[in-house]
């Protein structure tokens, strides 16, 4: 049986953009939606988590580094997160949402027809915070995947907010990009897996509409600054690679 799987990542609490993606016909008809981490750390954390939970059994929520930071902050623990929207958002979460963030697994293994066993992760299968990029050197990729069984031929992860599909020594690697904070493009990006084929899709972001809704519905006291940085003037892919590049050991 052919199964249609949509992969979203890095929603970062941007509910208006998430709703636009969820309204896409291909997403609405998908058998399964996998969201590979960093769900709520953004301007509408409570509402975003509620929307994802509303998807019911169709959705698989994988933990991201920001999800773990939010849960730790909500519990009054230390976090490596710089004070800002994540710290603010953690104070708004309901107890059930903190529990949800703490329970989210990483990585997640699922059988997908046409792909076999697929690993879904945030950074890499071995480390939720690890950075790998489309141009990461092959020696680093080999190190990252050293512990994976040879039977796993597909790895899907997020974290860097930049979409790509590439082969790494015969293993398919997919990054769907980001829903809420895309780099290099003015559109939310997401992936579709079906029958052994992978496609990256783009959902345009209506900057004016999204900005207006965030200003009206988010209580973050620096919302204008956040909108300017991540919605109006997002970093380019070159900016992002320059920022993330040193973290992949190049």
Backbone bond lengths (Angstrom), bond angles and torsions (degrees), N, CA, C in turn:
res aa  C-N    CA-C-N  psi(-1)  N-CA   C-N-CA  omega(-1)  CA-C   N-CA-C  phi
1 X - - - 1.472 - - 1.523 110.19 -
2 X 1.311 117.58 128.97 1.461 122.28 177.52 1.528 109.04 -76.58
3 X 1.314 115.37 130.52 1.463 120.59 179.43 1.522 109.23 -115.72
4 X 1.333 116.71 133.55 1.459 122.74 178.37 1.526 108.67 -96.28
5 X 1.325 116.16 120.70 1.463 121.65 -178.25 1.520 108.98 -122.46
6 X 1.315 116.64 126.69 1.458 122.67 174.52 1.526 108.38 -105.61
7 X 1.321 116.33 135.69 1.458 121.01 179.21 1.525 109.20 -117.50
8 X 1.320 115.01 122.13 1.457 122.74 173.77 1.525 107.61 -111.31
9 X 1.317 116.80 159.43 1.459 119.25 176.41 1.515 110.39 -153.73
10 X 1.313 115.50 156.93 1.459 122.81 170.27 1.535 112.20 50.14
11 X 1.320 114.37 57.65 1.474 120.65 177.90 1.519 110.03 -69.15
12 X 1.318 117.26 -37.69 1.459 123.73 175.26 1.529 113.70 53.10
13 X 1.317 115.13 42.01 1.456 119.29 171.17 1.513 115.50 67.04
14 X 1.333 117.47 19.88 1.472 120.04 -179.03 1.530 107.24 -99.47
15 X 1.317 115.55 79.97 1.456 121.60 -173.48 1.526 114.23 -59.08
16 X 1.331 120.54 -41.82 1.472 118.48 -178.36 1.525 113.11 -59.05
17 X 1.328 117.11 -37.70 1.464 119.77 179.47 1.525 110.06 -73.80
18 X 1.326 117.20 -40.76 1.460 120.00 175.67 1.521 110.55 -56.20
19 X 1.319 117.29 -45.45 1.463 120.07 -179.46 1.525 111.63 -61.68
20 X 1.330 116.97 -37.14 1.465 119.84 177.82 1.519 111.20 -63.68
21 X 1.322 116.65 -40.38 1.461 120.43 179.44 1.526 110.74 -69.63
22 X 1.325 116.99 -42.50 1.462 120.31 179.71 1.527 112.01 -63.39
23 X 1.327 117.13 -22.38 1.469 121.12 178.92 1.530 112.75 -82.77
24 X 1.335 117.56 -9.90 1.462 120.45 178.38 1.534 109.31 -62.06
25 X 1.332 118.47 134.00 1.470 120.86 -178.28 1.527 113.78 -53.18
26 X 1.318 117.11 -41.09 1.460 120.32 -178.64 1.529 111.54 -66.89
27 X 1.327 115.98 -34.00 1.471 120.20 177.85 1.517 109.92 -73.67
28 X 1.316 116.52 -42.01 1.469 120.52 -179.39 1.523 111.60 -62.40
29 X 1.322 117.23 -32.79 1.463 120.17 -176.20 1.524 113.47 -93.25
30 X 1.321 117.99 -4.03 1.462 120.92 -175.98 1.527 111.18 -63.93
31 X 1.320 115.59 144.55 1.461 120.33 175.91 1.524 110.92 -70.52
32 X 1.322 115.65 -34.81 1.457 119.73 -177.65 1.521 109.91 -143.98
33 X 1.335 115.63 144.41 1.462 122.45 174.55 1.524 107.29 -120.65
34 X 1.313 116.51 120.48 1.462 121.63 176.55 1.524 107.79 -107.88
35 X 1.325 116.25 130.62 1.467 120.97 -179.81 1.520 107.06 -117.33
36 X 1.342 116.29 114.09 1.456 120.21 -168.59 1.532 113.71 -94.34
37 X 1.335 115.52 53.73 1.452 120.35 165.79 1.516 117.50 95.32
38 X 1.341 113.38 164.15 1.462 124.70 -176.70 1.529 110.58 56.47
39 X 1.307 114.14 61.59 1.461 122.26 -174.62 1.526 113.39 -79.78
40 X 1.342 117.08 -45.04 1.463 119.83 -162.69 1.514 115.72 -115.92
41 X 1.305 119.19 -12.33 1.467 121.34 -174.62 1.522 109.83 -72.54
42 X 1.319 115.20 88.51 1.450 121.78 -176.33 1.508 110.40 -179.48
43 X 1.317 117.85 -162.78 1.466 121.30 -168.90 1.521 116.19 -75.45
44 X 1.344 119.95 -17.51 1.464 121.64 179.24 1.538 109.88 -134.72
45 X 1.318 117.17 66.49 1.469 120.37 -171.87 1.522 114.49 -68.00
46 X 1.317 117.07 -45.43 1.472 120.84 -176.70 1.517 110.52 -64.58
47 X 1.316 116.35 -48.50 1.466 121.25 -177.43 1.535 111.64 -65.42
48 X 1.332 116.12 -35.44 1.457 119.97 -179.33 1.524 111.51 -67.80
49 X 1.326 116.36 -45.15 1.461 118.96 177.37 1.526 110.98 -62.27
50 X 1.317 116.89 -39.89 1.465 119.64 178.02 1.528 111.18 -61.11
51 X 1.324 116.90 -41.81 1.464 120.07 179.96 1.523 110.91 -63.65
52 X 1.317 117.71 -42.55 1.460 120.34 179.95 1.520 111.17 -65.42
53 X 1.310 117.49 -39.96 1.467 120.92 179.11 1.524 110.60 -66.16
54 X 1.324 116.86 -33.05 1.463 121.14 179.19 1.528 112.26 -61.26
55 X 1.322 117.67 -19.48 1.465 120.88 -179.97 1.527 111.42 -71.16
56 X 1.315 117.06 -14.09 1.460 121.60 173.46 1.512 113.89 67.91
57 X 1.326 115.46 -142.28 1.461 121.25 -173.96 1.518 113.30 -69.43
58 X 1.326 117.80 -13.36 1.473 119.98 179.49 1.520 112.30 -71.29
59 X 1.335 117.61 -21.92 1.454 120.86 -171.98 1.523 111.54 -100.95
60 X 1.327 115.08 141.03 1.460 123.21 171.77 1.522 106.73 -119.21
61 X 1.330 116.79 119.42 1.459 121.81 -177.87 1.525 109.42 -103.60
62 X 1.324 115.24 116.36 1.460 122.48 178.82 1.524 108.04 -97.35
63 X 1.314 117.39 141.67 1.464 120.92 -178.86 1.520 111.37 -70.42
64 X 1.339 115.54 143.69 1.458 122.43 170.76 1.512 109.96 -118.24
65 X 1.315 117.15 167.93 1.462 120.13 -178.86 1.530 111.76 -61.95
66 X 1.331 117.26 -38.49 1.467 119.63 -179.88 1.526 111.84 -69.49
67 X 1.338 116.90 -29.57 1.465 120.03 176.59 1.523 110.20 -65.21
68 X 1.309 116.21 -42.96 1.460 119.93 178.53 1.522 111.22 -68.30
69 X 1.332 116.85 -36.73 1.468 119.84 175.87 1.527 110.87 -62.26
70 X 1.333 116.89 -44.19 1.464 120.37 -179.57 1.522 111.50 -62.27
71 X 1.325 116.52 -43.72 1.459 119.87 179.72 1.516 110.79 -63.51
72 X 1.336 117.13 -42.12 1.459 120.56 179.17 1.522 111.11 -62.90
73 X 1.323 116.69 -44.65 1.466 120.41 179.26 1.519 111.27 -63.64
74 X 1.337 116.52 -39.85 1.468 120.64 179.40 1.525 111.62 -64.19
75 X 1.326 116.59 -28.59 1.467 121.78 177.85 1.519 112.25 -87.71
76 X 1.329 116.47 2.15 1.456 119.98 179.13 1.509 114.07 79.71
77 X 1.338 116.81 19.77 1.457 121.15 -178.68 1.524 110.30 -95.84
78 X 1.326 115.34 167.20 1.451 120.79 176.31 1.529 109.93 -70.84
79 X 1.306 115.75 148.97 1.455 120.93 177.46 1.514 108.55 -141.58
80 X 1.324 115.95 152.24 1.452 119.98 176.78 1.517 112.59 -80.74
81 X 1.326 116.59 -0.51 1.455 121.22 -175.82 1.527 111.22 -73.18
82 X 1.335 115.81 134.03 1.461 121.08 174.40 1.524 108.38 -68.63
83 X 1.356 118.18 133.62 1.470 119.35 -179.42 1.522 111.45 -52.44
84 X 1.311 115.75 134.61 1.453 120.78 -177.95 1.500 109.98 168.43
85 X 1.324 116.74 -139.69 1.453 120.73 -173.54 1.527 112.24 -65.64
86 X 1.334 118.11 -31.21 1.467 120.33 179.16 1.518 110.83 -68.71
87 X 1.313 116.20 -45.79 1.465 120.41 178.36 1.535 110.33 -63.70
88 X 1.310 116.86 -43.76 1.472 121.06 177.70 1.518 110.66 -59.91
89 X 1.321 116.74 -47.93 1.450 120.80 -177.40 1.516 113.27 -64.45
90 X 1.333 116.69 -33.87 1.465 119.53 -178.36 1.521 111.51 -62.72
91 X 1.328 116.75 -28.57 1.466 120.24 -179.15 1.530 112.24 -75.42
92 X 1.332 117.78 -12.70 1.462 122.06 -177.92 1.526 112.89 -95.32
93 X 1.318 117.01 -17.58 1.459 120.38 -172.40 1.521 112.05 -66.09
94 X 1.332 115.67 140.26 1.460 121.25 173.34 1.530 109.61 -75.15
95 X 1.310 118.20 159.06 1.475 119.71 178.20 1.521 113.50 -54.84
96 X 1.346 117.53 -38.98 1.466 118.98 179.94 1.523 111.78 -66.38
97 X 1.340 116.56 -29.76 1.456 119.34 179.29 1.532 111.32 -75.97
98 X 1.323 116.63 -36.00 1.470 119.53 174.59 1.526 109.60 -62.77
99 X 1.341 115.73 -43.90 1.470 120.03 176.73 1.524 110.90 -58.55
100 X 1.330 116.38 -42.54 1.457 120.95 -179.63 1.529 110.47 -60.35
101 X 1.319 117.28 -47.29 1.459 120.63 -179.39 1.525 111.09 -61.75
102 X 1.315 116.82 -37.93 1.463 120.41 -179.48 1.523 112.02 -71.27
103 X 1.329 117.21 -30.00 1.465 121.24 -177.05 1.524 113.02 -82.97
104 X 1.319 117.31 -17.78 1.465 119.18 -175.96 1.525 111.03 -60.08
105 X 1.325 117.38 130.56 1.458 120.57 -178.22 1.525 113.09 -83.12
106 X 1.302 115.21 160.81 1.464 122.63 172.62 1.525 108.12 -158.23
107 X 1.329 117.94 126.20 1.458 128.52 -9.69 1.529 110.79 -79.16
108 X 1.333 116.37 -178.70 1.466 122.75 178.39 1.525 108.29 -125.51
109 X 1.314 116.47 134.71 1.462 122.07 178.78 1.523 109.33 -110.63
110 X 1.323 117.22 127.74 1.457 122.07 178.54 1.534 109.61 -137.34
111 X 1.320 115.71 144.85 1.468 120.15 174.00 1.524 108.34 -87.55
112 X 1.324 116.27 124.12 1.462 122.12 179.13 1.529 107.76 -120.83
113 X 1.329 117.93 117.98 1.461 119.75 178.83 1.529 111.67 -52.46
114 X 1.316 115.40 133.82 1.455 120.32 -177.40 1.509 113.42 92.57
115 X 1.331 117.41 -17.30 1.466 122.62 -179.61 1.528 112.25 -122.23
116 X 1.316 117.03 -22.11 1.459 120.44 -173.57 1.513 110.40 78.18
117 X 1.337 116.40 -145.75 1.461 120.25 178.92 1.530 109.58 -74.91
118 X 1.325 115.77 126.04 1.462 122.24 -178.86 1.516 109.06 -117.87
119 X 1.320 116.50 133.09 1.455 121.63 174.58 1.520 109.05 -95.85
120 X 1.329 115.78 124.57 1.461 122.36 174.54 1.531 107.60 -107.94
121 X 1.320 115.89 129.34 1.458 120.44 -176.80 1.528 109.96 -144.42
122 X 1.327 115.68 -177.25 1.462 119.42 175.49 1.523 109.17 -102.67
123 X 1.329 117.53 -76.04 1.456 119.25 176.12 1.516 110.91 -76.07
124 X 1.338 115.83 -75.81 1.463 122.69 173.01 1.524 107.05 -138.04
125 X 1.326 118.73 168.10 1.463 119.57 -179.62 1.526 113.42 -58.08
126 X 1.331 116.90 -28.44 1.461 119.29 -175.58 1.525 114.02 -95.35
127 X 1.343 117.27 -16.03 1.464 119.71 -172.44 1.525 109.61 -152.70
128 X 1.325 115.06 118.21 1.464 121.35 -176.20 1.528 112.73 -63.04
129 X 1.348 116.97 -24.07 1.462 121.77 -176.93 1.523 114.02 -100.20
130 X 1.322 117.29 -6.77 1.462 119.86 -172.21 1.531 111.80 -69.42
131 X 1.331 115.15 142.71 1.460 121.68 -178.57 1.525 110.68 -106.65
132 X 1.325 116.05 125.41 1.460 122.45 167.07 1.524 107.47 -132.36
133 X 1.310 115.77 142.69 1.457 122.27 -175.72 1.520 110.20 -123.26
134 X 1.312 116.34 170.49 1.458 119.79 -178.09 1.526 111.24 -60.35
135 X 1.354 117.50 -28.80 1.465 120.73 -178.45 1.519 112.75 -106.10
136 X 1.329 117.64 15.90 1.461 120.42 175.46 1.528 109.72 -60.17
137 X 1.326 116.72 138.96 1.465 120.60 -176.33 1.526 111.04 -63.94
138 X 1.319 116.09 149.51 1.460 121.84 -173.26 1.524 111.98 -63.47
139 X 1.327 118.16 -30.51 1.469 120.49 178.42 1.516 111.31 -63.70
140 X 1.322 117.05 -36.48 1.465 121.01 177.13 1.517 110.33 -68.11
141 X 1.324 117.03 -43.96 1.458 120.47 177.93 1.528 110.36 -59.26
142 X 1.317 117.27 -42.41 1.463 120.46 179.91 1.524 110.66 -61.49
143 X 1.305 116.50 -39.63 1.471 121.30 177.46 1.526 110.72 -64.92
144 X 1.322 117.03 -43.56 1.462 122.38 -178.59 1.524 111.38 -61.57
145 X 1.334 116.19 -38.71 1.463 120.58 -174.56 1.528 113.64 -98.09
146 X 1.307 117.87 6.97 1.468 121.30 -172.83 1.520 112.78 -57.21
147 X 1.328 118.06 -35.28 1.461 121.20 -175.68 1.528 113.34 -90.17
148 X 1.331 117.85 -3.65 1.464 119.83 -179.08 1.530 110.53 -75.49
149 X 1.323 117.67 138.97 1.462 119.86 174.45 1.530 110.62 -60.17
150 X 1.328 116.13 145.66 1.463 120.02 -179.75 1.524 112.17 -62.78
151 X 1.334 116.54 -20.18 1.468 120.55 -178.83 1.527 112.48 -72.31
152 X 1.336 118.05 -13.82 1.465 121.38 -179.77 1.520 108.74 -92.32
153 X 1.319 115.50 115.79 1.461 121.17 -175.35 1.525 113.30 -110.94
154 X 1.331 117.80 -1.58 1.467 120.45 -178.64 1.526 109.85 -137.14
155 X 1.326 115.58 130.59 1.467 122.38 177.06 1.522 107.58 -127.04
156 X 1.332 115.78 129.64 1.467 121.26 -179.68 1.521 108.27 -122.93
157 X 1.333 117.50 124.10 1.463 120.83 -179.06 1.503 112.07 -147.62
158 X 1.335 116.26 168.44 1.455 121.97 -178.39 1.512 111.91 -120.39
159 X 1.332 116.05 -126.32 1.469 125.39 170.27 1.523 114.66 84.38
160 X 1.327 118.85 -43.80 1.466 119.83 -174.35 1.521 113.69 -95.76
161 X 1.341 117.55 -4.54 1.476 122.67 173.18 1.519 114.19 68.68
162 X 1.342 117.35 12.46 1.461 120.19 -179.07 1.526 109.57 -122.94
163 X 1.337 118.43 121.94 1.460 121.02 -175.84 1.526 112.54 -75.07
164 X 1.334 114.98 141.09 1.456 119.73 170.74 1.529 109.81 -162.07
165 X 1.322 114.59 158.48 1.460 123.00 172.06 1.522 106.37 -132.66
166 X 1.330 117.56 125.11 1.461 119.57 178.79 1.528 110.71 -151.35
167 X 1.327 115.75 161.78 1.450 121.86 172.99 1.517 109.06 -94.57
168 X 1.333 115.15 141.30 1.457 122.02 174.35 1.524 107.00 -128.91
169 X 1.326 116.11 97.20 1.456 121.43 -178.74 1.529 110.80 50.64
170 X 1.330 116.01 52.65 1.464 125.80 177.18 1.526 113.98 74.52
171 X 1.291 117.55 4.63 1.473 120.34 176.82 1.529 107.91 -104.94
172 X 1.329 116.85 129.59 1.458 121.74 -178.56 1.526 109.79 -80.84
173 X 1.325 116.58 129.32 1.464 122.74 178.49 1.526 108.55 -120.56
174 X 1.333 115.16 129.57 1.469 121.30 -177.14 1.524 109.05 -126.93
175 X 1.314 116.35 130.53 1.465 121.85 168.84 1.527 106.44 -119.99
176 X 1.346 118.32 116.63 1.466 119.77 -176.68 1.519 114.03 -74.16
177 X 1.351 118.22 -8.80 1.454 120.59 -174.98 1.517 110.83 87.35
178 X 1.306 117.09 -151.16 1.465 121.09 -174.94 1.523 111.15 -129.76
179 X 1.339 114.58 145.07 1.459 120.85 173.42 1.523 110.49 -83.16
180 X 1.324 117.00 -53.05 1.462 120.30 -170.02 1.509 116.11 -90.60
181 X 1.354 117.10 -25.32 1.468 120.26 -176.14 1.527 109.79 -137.62
182 X 1.331 118.37 61.31 1.468 120.12 -177.33 1.523 111.75 -69.81
183 X 1.325 115.59 140.15 1.460 121.32 175.24 1.522 109.06 -104.30
184 X 1.317 115.72 141.64 1.454 120.49 174.58 1.509 115.52 85.08
185 X 1.344 117.61 -3.06 1.465 120.06 -176.91 1.525 109.16 -157.19
186 X 1.312 116.29 154.32 1.457 121.12 176.84 1.512 112.26 -93.96
187 X 1.326 116.29 28.85 1.456 120.07 -178.59 1.519 109.98 -136.74
188 X 1.324 115.96 146.15 1.455 120.60 171.56 1.521 108.29 -68.80
189 X 1.314 117.11 138.74 1.460 119.47 179.26 1.522 109.75 -119.48
190 X 1.334 115.31 148.31 1.456 122.12 -178.26 1.514 108.44 -155.51
191 X 1.319 116.29 164.74 1.465 120.60 -174.27 1.518 111.40 -117.46
192 X 1.321 115.00 152.13 1.458 122.09 176.64 1.524 108.45 -126.44
193 X 1.331 116.25 125.37 1.454 122.64 178.53 1.522 108.69 -115.74
194 X 1.336 116.34 126.24 1.459 119.75 178.42 1.522 109.97 -161.38
195 X 1.324 115.79 129.78 1.456 120.59 174.59 1.518 114.58 59.77
196 X 1.324 117.60 30.18 1.459 121.16 -179.35 1.509 114.29 85.49
197 X 1.323 117.93 -0.57 1.462 122.43 179.74 1.522 110.87 -106.61
198 X 1.333 115.50 147.76 1.467 122.38 179.02 1.520 109.36 -125.81
199 X 1.325 116.25 136.81 1.466 120.92 175.27 1.524 108.93 -137.58
200 X 1.320 115.60 139.99 1.470 121.74 173.03 1.525 107.65 -96.78
201 X 1.325 115.64 128.67 1.464 121.64 -179.98 1.524 110.37 -114.51
202 X 1.320 114.79 156.68 1.464 121.65 179.86 1.528 109.91 -126.13
203 X 1.322 115.30 133.21 1.462 121.34 173.96 1.526 107.38 -114.26
204 X 1.340 118.40 113.72 1.469 120.28 -177.66 1.525 111.99 -57.45
205 X 1.330 115.11 142.90 1.458 121.45 177.08 1.523 108.61 -99.15
206 X 1.322 115.82 121.44 1.468 121.61 174.67 1.528 106.96 -79.71
207 X 1.318 116.51 95.80 1.456 121.88 -171.59 1.522 112.02 -56.99
208 X 1.324 116.80 -45.81 1.471 120.04 -177.25 1.522 111.45 -65.31
209 X 1.334 116.44 -45.54 1.455 120.46 -178.12 1.527 111.73 -66.78
210 X 1.328 116.76 -45.44 1.463 120.53 179.89 1.521 110.51 -64.17
211 X 1.316 116.92 -43.81 1.471 120.53 179.67 1.521 110.89 -61.18
212 X 1.325 116.50 -43.09 1.464 120.57 -179.79 1.528 111.07 -63.11
213 X 1.333 116.92 -44.40 1.466 119.65 -179.11 1.523 111.67 -66.14
214 X 1.319 116.87 -39.23 1.461 119.13 179.04 1.528 110.89 -65.64
215 X 1.320 117.39 -40.16 1.472 119.67 178.35 1.524 111.09 -64.79
216 X 1.329 116.70 -35.40 1.461 120.35 -177.55 1.530 112.60 -77.67
217 X 1.335 116.84 -32.93 1.465 119.42 -169.39 1.525 114.84 -109.40
218 X 1.328 117.95 -17.87 1.457 119.72 179.93 1.527 110.33 -94.53
219 X 1.324 115.80 138.94 1.460 120.16 177.65 1.514 113.12 -97.09
220 X 1.330 117.36 9.53 1.460 120.63 -179.30 1.522 109.37 -65.05
221 X 1.324 116.50 128.09 1.471 119.52 -172.19 1.526 113.72 -73.72
222 X 1.321 117.20 -10.68 1.470 120.57 176.67 1.522 110.52 -116.53
223 X 1.335 115.69 35.95 1.455 119.62 -173.66 1.530 112.46 -65.14
224 X 1.328 118.31 -35.88 1.464 119.90 179.42 1.520 110.91 -63.07
225 X 1.320 116.22 -42.29 1.462 121.27 178.46 1.532 110.49 -64.32
226 X 1.337 116.01 -41.53 1.470 120.88 -179.82 1.529 110.49 -64.54
227 X 1.322 116.97 -44.68 1.461 121.58 179.32 1.527 110.86 -60.88
228 X 1.307 116.81 -43.99 1.462 120.99 -178.81 1.525 110.80 -60.98
229 X 1.338 116.50 -41.80 1.460 120.13 -175.36 1.522 113.05 -75.82
230 X 1.334 117.28 -37.88 1.462 118.95 -170.39 1.534 114.96 -110.27
231 X 1.327 117.82 -19.24 1.465 120.05 -179.12 1.525 111.30 -109.92
232 X 1.311 116.77 -48.86 1.466 120.75 -176.80 1.527 111.59 -77.54
233 X 1.341 117.12 -46.36 1.465 121.33 -174.61 1.523 111.36 -130.60
234 X 1.330 117.93 64.36 1.468 119.78 -178.24 1.515 111.90 -65.74
235 X 1.325 115.45 153.36 1.466 120.59 178.86 1.527 110.09 -61.29
236 X 1.316 115.87 147.82 1.458 120.11 174.83 1.522 109.55 -77.95
237 X 1.319 116.19 167.06 1.459 119.51 176.99 1.521 110.85 -63.35
238 X 1.322 117.96 -33.41 1.462 121.30 178.21 1.526 109.83 -65.86
239 X 1.337 116.32 -44.85 1.467 120.27 177.40 1.525 110.66 -58.61
240 X 1.330 115.74 -44.58 1.459 120.32 -176.83 1.527 111.48 -66.72
241 X 1.319 117.43 -41.99 1.467 120.26 179.05 1.518 110.77 -65.16
242 X 1.319 117.03 -38.25 1.465 119.72 177.38 1.522 111.24 -64.66
243 X 1.333 116.21 -35.95 1.468 120.01 179.87 1.519 111.75 -74.60
244 X 1.341 116.37 -44.56 1.459 120.84 -176.70 1.528 112.99 -81.94
245 X 1.333 117.54 -26.58 1.454 121.09 -172.73 1.522 115.36 -50.11
246 X 1.323 118.79 -47.63 1.469 118.78 -179.87 1.526 113.99 -60.17
247 X 1.318 117.57 -19.67 1.462 120.43 -177.07 1.527 113.35 -85.07
248 X 1.341 117.96 -5.47 1.467 119.06 177.32 1.518 111.83 -100.36
249 X 1.318 116.05 8.93 1.467 120.44 174.17 1.507 115.12 80.28
250 X 1.316 117.13 16.10 1.469 119.48 -179.43 1.525 111.21 -70.88
